[in-house]
Amino acid sequence: METDILDVTVIEPRFKHPTIFQKFDSLVPGNSFIIHNDHDPKPLYYQLLAERGQIVTWAYLESGPELWRVSIGKRIIDEEIPEETIGEIVARDYRKAQAFKKLGIDFCCGGKKTLSEVSKAKGISLEVIKSELEAVDRSANSVLNFDEWELDFLTDYVVNTHHSYCRESIPFILEIANKVARVHGGRHPELVKVAEVFARIAQDLVLHMSKEEKILFPFIRQLVNAGNKGSEICSNPFGGVLSPIMVMEMEHEQAGEDLTELRELTSDYSLPADACNSYTILFRKLEEFEIDLYNHVHLENNILFPKAIKLERDLLES
């Protein structure tokens, strides 16, 4: 059977996403269609996942520079309970983030993948992954159940914990990264690139956190307030909570790619024999920064954002 093709370039901008959603909703499970676009339609991917969930399949057939061809399909859903995603597992038990981190599995930006998908993509036995998760279940450590927190409280926690950590750490890491690159860059040229990549991460994060604190988080707090008081949602210039969330998730993905680049440049933060104290401190701080950022992004991508989308939808339907 020939796959339908939808040329998005000829559709008026305001009708593009509604047309694609209508096309997707009309699909018989197991079928797909192909869209043609003149730019990367990644925002559409995030919107489909946010509003339709794991039944969406997405595969690039061509990636520019002039034409993007993407196959969008609808999974066949068995009557059995769908397999949990990485994000859902960590949302239920935050301690399991460390198990995924140990295995090199991205639990924040990659949180929408299932265990089976990650096992196949990373070449890690599903039994090994489950064994690590079961070890966490057997541990007696306490866990903060972020999944049960009120959304306004969770936004405050993100700002006061993770945003504060970033703002305190960035100037120090920038200074020491430049110093180490200057002193050791001759023998270890990768350090120059490390300083450049972290400078890019820092610049992007500062702007990213500002947008969250000035635009997205205040609107989420308004949604919580409207839900508590039974009042209407305040008007906003961006049409709904999904729009800024999609932007934040795209920026999270870029931060994840930059952190992966740092890992590759430093061979997983492995120190050479001639590493001085500053060199050692830099790598330890970068690794600490990475862990905090992954936890930070997880709280937003896998708990805060899905709940905010659902809250707005419930308020609009009530």
C-alpha positions as CSV (number, residue, x, y, z in Angstrom):
1,M,0.0,0.0,0.0
2,E,1.3,3.4,-1.0
3,T,2.0,5.8,1.9
4,D,0.1,9.1,1.8
5,I,2.2,12.3,1.4
6,L,1.2,15.6,3.0
7,D,3.1,18.6,1.5
8,V,3.1,21.0,4.5
9,T,4.8,23.8,2.5
10,V,1.6,24.6,0.6
11,I,-0.6,24.8,3.8
12,E,-1.2,28.2,5.4
13,P,1.0,28.4,8.6
14,R,-1.9,28.6,11.0
15,F,-3.5,25.5,9.6
16,K,-0.3,23.3,9.4
17,H,-0.4,21.7,12.8
18,P,-4.2,21.2,12.9
19,T,-4.1,19.6,9.5
20,I,-1.3,17.2,10.5
21,F,-3.1,16.3,13.8
22,Q,-6.3,15.7,11.9
23,K,-4.4,13.4,9.5
24,F,-2.8,11.6,12.4
25,D,-6.0,11.1,14.3
26,S,-7.6,9.6,11.1
27,L,-4.8,6.9,10.8
28,V,-5.6,3.3,11.4
29,P,-3.2,1.9,14.0
30,G,-0.2,0.5,12.2
31,N,-0.4,3.0,9.3
32,S,1.6,6.1,8.6
33,F,1.9,9.1,6.3
34,I,4.8,11.3,5.2
35,I,5.1,15.0,5.5
36,H,7.2,17.3,3.3
37,N,8.5,20.5,4.9
38,D,11.1,23.2,4.1
39,H,12.6,23.2,7.6
40,D,13.1,20.7,10.4
41,P,9.6,20.0,12.0
42,K,11.0,19.0,15.4
43,P,8.5,21.3,17.3
44,L,5.7,19.2,15.7
45,Y,7.3,16.1,17.1
46,Y,7.2,17.5,20.7
47,Q,3.6,18.6,20.3
48,L,2.5,15.2,19.0
49,L,4.2,13.4,21.9
50,A,2.8,15.8,24.4
51,E,-0.8,15.5,23.1
52,R,-1.0,12.0,21.7
53,G,1.7,10.2,23.7
54,Q,3.6,7.0,22.9
55,I,1.3,5.9,20.1
56,V,3.3,8.3,17.8
57,T,6.1,7.1,15.7
58,W,8.5,9.5,14.0
59,A,11.2,8.7,11.5
60,Y,13.3,11.1,9.4
61,L,13.5,10.0,5.8
62,E,15.4,13.1,4.6
63,S,16.9,15.9,6.7
64,G,17.4,19.0,4.6
65,P,18.9,21.3,3.7
66,E,16.0,22.2,1.4
67,L,13.6,19.4,2.1
68,W,12.7,17.4,5.2
69,R,10.7,14.2,4.8
70,V,9.3,12.6,7.9
71,S,7.2,9.5,8.3
72,I,4.6,9.9,11.1
73,G,2.8,6.8,12.2
74,K,0.4,5.4,14.8
75,R,1.5,2.4,16.8
76,I,-0.7,-0.7,17.2
77,I,-1.6,-0.6,20.9
78,D,-2.1,-4.0,22.5
79,E,-4.7,-4.5,25.2
80,E,-1.9,-5.0,27.6
81,I,-0.7,-2.1,29.7
82,P,1.8,-0.1,27.6
83,E,5.4,-0.4,28.6
84,E,6.6,2.5,30.9
85,T,8.9,5.1,29.6
86,I,12.2,6.0,31.3
87,G,10.7,9.3,32.4
88,E,7.7,7.6,34.0
89,I,10.0,5.2,35.9
90,V,12.1,8.1,37.2
91,A,9.1,10.2,38.0
92,R,7.8,7.4,40.2
93,D,11.1,6.8,41.9
94,Y,13.7,9.5,41.6
95,R,16.5,7.2,42.9
96,K,16.4,5.3,39.7
97,A,17.9,8.2,37.9
98,Q,21.2,7.2,39.2
99,A,20.8,3.6,37.9
100,F,20.1,5.0,34.4
101,K,23.1,7.4,34.8
102,K,25.3,4.5,35.7
103,L,24.3,2.7,32.5
104,G,24.8,5.8,30.4
105,I,21.1,6.1,29.7
106,D,19.6,9.6,29.2
107,F,16.7,9.8,31.6
108,C,15.8,13.5,31.0
109,C,15.9,14.4,27.3
110,G,15.5,10.7,26.4
111,G,12.7,10.2,29.0
112,K,10.0,9.4,26.5
113,K,11.7,6.1,25.4
114,T,10.8,2.7,26.9
115,L,13.2,0.3,28.4
116,S,13.0,-1.9,25.4
117,E,13.7,1.0,23.0
118,V,16.7,2.1,25.1
119,S,18.0,-1.5,25.4
120,K,18.0,-1.8,21.6
121,A,19.5,1.6,21.0
122,K,22.3,1.4,23.6
123,G,23.0,-2.3,23.1
124,I,22.4,-3.0,26.8
125,S,20.7,-6.2,27.8
126,L,17.2,-5.6,29.1
127,E,17.9,-8.0,32.0
128,V,20.9,-5.8,33.0
129,I,18.8,-2.7,33.0
130,K,16.1,-4.3,35.1
131,S,18.6,-5.8,37.5
132,E,20.0,-2.3,38.2
133,L,16.5,-0.9,38.8
134,E,15.6,-3.8,41.1
135,A,18.7,-3.1,43.1
136,V,17.3,0.4,43.7
137,D,14.0,-1.2,44.8
138,R,15.9,-3.3,47.4
139,S,17.7,-0.3,48.8
140,A,16.5,1.4,51.9
141,N,17.2,5.0,50.8
142,S,14.4,7.5,51.2
143,V,13.0,9.2,48.1
144,L,11.5,12.6,47.5
145,N,8.2,11.9,45.6
146,F,8.3,14.9,43.3
147,D,5.4,13.4,41.3
148,E,3.0,14.2,44.2
149,W,4.1,17.8,44.7
150,E,1.9,20.8,43.7
151,L,3.1,22.3,40.4
152,D,3.6,25.8,41.9
153,F,5.8,24.3,44.7
154,L,7.7,22.3,42.1
155,T,8.5,25.4,40.0
156,D,9.8,27.1,43.2
157,Y,11.9,24.0,43.9
158,V,13.5,24.0,40.4
159,V,14.3,27.7,40.7
160,N,15.6,27.6,44.3
161,T,17.6,24.4,43.8
162,H,18.7,23.9,40.2
163,H,18.6,27.4,38.8
164,S,20.4,28.7,41.9
165,Y,23.0,25.9,41.5
166,C,23.6,26.8,37.8
167,R,24.0,30.5,38.5
168,E,26.4,29.9,41.3
169,S,28.5,27.3,39.4
170,I,28.7,28.8,36.0
171,P,31.1,31.7,36.7
172,F,33.5,29.4,38.6
173,I,33.5,26.7,35.9
174,L,34.0,29.3,33.2
175,E,37.0,30.8,34.9
176,I,38.7,27.5,35.7
177,A,37.9,26.0,32.2
178,N,39.6,29.0,30.6
179,K,42.6,28.8,33.0
180,V,43.1,25.0,32.4
181,A,42.8,25.5,28.6
182,R,45.4,28.3,28.7
183,V,47.9,26.3,30.8
184,H,47.4,22.8,29.4
185,G,45.9,23.4,26.0
186,G,49.2,22.9,24.3
187,R,49.5,19.3,25.4
188,H,45.8,18.7,25.6
189,P,44.1,20.7,22.8
190,E,40.7,19.2,23.6
191,L,40.6,21.5,26.6
192,V,40.3,24.5,24.4
193,K,37.2,23.0,22.9
194,V,35.9,22.0,26.4
195,A,36.0,25.7,27.4
196,E,34.2,26.7,24.3
197,V,31.5,24.1,24.6
198,F,30.9,25.0,28.3
199,A,30.7,28.7,27.5
200,R,28.0,27.9,25.0
201,I,26.1,25.8,27.5
202,A,26.4,28.6,30.1
203,Q,25.2,31.3,27.7
204,D,22.2,29.2,26.6
205,L,21.3,28.2,30.1
206,V,21.2,31.7,31.5
207,L,18.8,32.8,28.8
208,H,16.8,29.5,29.2
209,M,16.3,29.9,32.9
210,S,15.3,33.5,32.5
211,K,12.5,32.5,30.0
212,E,11.3,29.9,32.5
213,E,11.3,32.2,35.4
214,K,9.7,35.2,33.5
215,I,7.3,33.4,31.2
216,L,6.6,29.7,31.7
217,F,6.7,29.2,35.5
218,P,4.5,32.3,36.2
219,F,1.9,30.9,33.8
220,I,2.0,27.5,35.4
221,R,1.4,29.1,38.8
222,Q,-1.6,30.9,37.3
223,L,-2.9,27.6,36.1
224,V,-2.6,26.2,39.6
225,N,-4.3,29.2,41.0
226,A,-7.1,29.0,38.5
227,G,-7.6,25.3,39.4
228,N,-7.7,26.0,43.1
229,K,-10.1,28.9,42.8
230,G,-12.2,27.6,40.0
231,S,-11.5,30.7,38.0
232,E,-10.8,31.2,34.3
233,I,-7.2,31.0,32.9
234,C,-5.6,34.4,32.4
235,S,-5.0,35.4,28.8
236,N,-1.5,35.1,27.5
237,P,0.4,36.1,24.3
238,F,1.6,32.5,23.5
239,G,-1.8,30.7,23.2
240,G,-1.3,28.1,25.9
241,V,1.3,26.3,28.0
242,L,2.3,23.9,25.3
243,S,4.0,26.5,23.1
244,P,6.7,27.6,25.7
245,I,7.1,24.0,26.9
246,M,8.0,22.9,23.4
247,V,10.6,25.6,23.2
248,M,12.0,24.6,26.6
249,E,12.2,20.9,25.6
250,M,14.0,21.8,22.4
251,E,16.6,23.8,24.4
252,H,16.9,20.9,26.9
253,E,17.7,18.6,24.0
254,Q,20.4,20.9,22.8
255,A,21.9,21.1,26.3
256,G,21.9,17.3,26.4
257,E,23.8,17.1,23.1
258,D,26.3,19.7,24.4
259,L,26.9,17.6,27.6
260,T,27.4,14.5,25.4
261,E,30.1,16.4,23.5
262,L,31.8,17.3,26.7
263,R,31.8,13.6,27.7
264,E,33.3,12.7,24.4
265,L,36.0,15.4,24.5
266,T,37.1,14.4,28.0
267,S,36.7,10.6,27.6
268,D,34.1,10.5,30.3
269,Y,36.1,13.0,32.4
270,S,39.1,10.8,32.6
271,L,42.1,12.6,34.0
272,P,45.6,12.3,32.4
273,A,48.7,11.6,34.4
274,D,49.9,15.2,34.3
275,A,46.6,16.7,35.5
276,C,47.1,19.4,38.1
277,N,44.7,20.4,40.9
278,S,42.8,22.9,38.7
279,Y,42.5,20.3,35.9
280,T,41.1,17.8,38.4
281,I,38.7,20.3,39.9
282,L,37.5,21.3,36.5
283,F,36.6,17.7,35.5
284,R,34.9,17.0,38.9
285,K,32.9,20.3,38.6
286,L,31.8,19.5,35.0
287,E,30.6,16.1,36.1
288,E,28.8,17.5,39.1
289,F,27.2,20.1,36.8
290,E,26.1,17.5,34.3
291,I,24.4,15.4,37.1
292,D,22.6,18.4,38.4
293,L,21.4,19.5,34.9
294,Y,20.2,16.0,34.1
295,N,18.1,15.9,37.3
296,H,16.9,19.5,36.6
297,V,15.8,18.6,33.1
298,H,14.1,15.4,34.3
299,L,11.9,17.2,36.8
300,E,10.7,19.5,34.0
301,N,10.4,17.2,31.0
302,N,9.0,14.2,32.8
303,I,7.0,15.7,35.7
304,L,6.3,19.4,35.6
305,F,5.6,19.8,31.9
306,P,3.3,16.9,31.3
307,K,1.3,17.8,34.4
308,A,1.1,21.4,33.4
309,I,-0.3,20.4,29.9
310,K,-2.8,18.1,31.6
311,L,-3.9,20.8,34.1
312,E,-4.5,23.4,31.4
313,R,-6.4,20.8,29.3
314,D,-8.6,19.9,32.3
315,L,-9.3,23.5,33.1
316,L,-10.3,24.3,29.5
317,E,-12.6,21.2,29.4
318,S,-14.3,21.9,32.7
